[in-house]
């Protein structure tokens, strides 16, 4: 049977926490290792199940994977024997779609099942397929199987009408080995993409972000090996920051770049969170003179805006604000799975639909979400949270209910822990080290 988390609310968190390497870079640099037949050594690799799934996939394709120490992994893709990924591996995580670019670039063929929808929305891959066609790669899907072919790859003009993070990363990787120049307009601006670009350039690629949302790639003959340390995880950082603030404690986050978190810091500060940046550390706590936070309105958006992945944990903080706050989600079509769990714990949250919405404002295709409903919530605070049995619905919803448990009266029991393991390394142990009354048990 699966593990359960037990958390007793009320303990303020104090101390320091080292932020892990960013999951959303880790998954992509694993795929990037396929672009060379030399050794790629990645440092600060988080030990999470999504990383394990990507490593399992690249090993299945024939690469050699060795963990050199706790957070360093060595990948050698000299001996790739397959270009086809079985459905069981793709089903584990959507990010496996990022194997398209490297497999087609290096081997000219790939077969990858359609990743399908998941709990936070349908998440189609139309932008991947269309963009790869601009470079001469064709992908045809029959049922759930997609077959890709790229006899010759040439540079081209790619225009994303709507932003896609992984789609941008995928086309960059495809273009690294194509003949000539590729220009990507409407490229996503997230710093995780720039971290991947840094690594690829250190492998011998020629990629430049020429201006916001425009990236140029000059194809090269081959890429070589590299040793690379990935950036800190700004989603994990925000999660710990909220944990410190809502418990009325004070926690210093280490190894995180505050400039990647500007929108979070601004909203947190408006709500009454106190923070101080010193070099690559940020100390978080609640403003001393406040009993409750102040209500704020948040609209998620692409970088440098307020990340969609910060939204669910931030909702917990807003349950402790004195007044009505609004969260409007514009990136994923179904991100409110955590709401019913927070309501079970006593939060007062009401979903609503934005009047006169502009379809261009949404990351997903609004026309496939008819009727467009409940893309925003009102949170009425402050409410006392109480302990009950709750279930994690997805990764970020998982962290959200743990944060709620940290401030709920009594002991909460949380199920669905495998969702949390996808993206947070040793979350329970690290919260406990900061003073949380939390434990994880395997129930037989
Ligand atoms: N979309 C399409 N068609 C496409 C591609 C995307 O309709 O071909 C839609 C998606 O369904 C979504 C929106 O466009 O509604 C944005 O999708 P994007 O491609 O930017 O997201 P992603 O690359 O799949 C990454 C992160 C997400 C994060 C988003 C937005 C990884 C592995 N995942 O997803 O992280 O929320 O960017 O910043 O990089 C998480 O870590 O919990 C997580 C979900």
Boltz pocket constraint, residues with backbone or C-beta under 6 A from the ligand:
constraints:
  - pocket:
      binder: B
      contacts: [[A, 23], [A, 24], [A, 27], [A, 94], [A, 95], [A, 121], [A, 122], [A, 123], [A, 124], [A, 125], [A, 126], [A, 127], [A, 128], [A, 163], [A, 164], [A, 165], [A, 166], [A, 167], [A, 235], [A, 308], [A, 309], [A, 331], [A, 332], [A, 333], [A, 363], [A, 364], [A, 365], [A, 395], [A, 396], [A, 423]]
      max_distance: 6.0
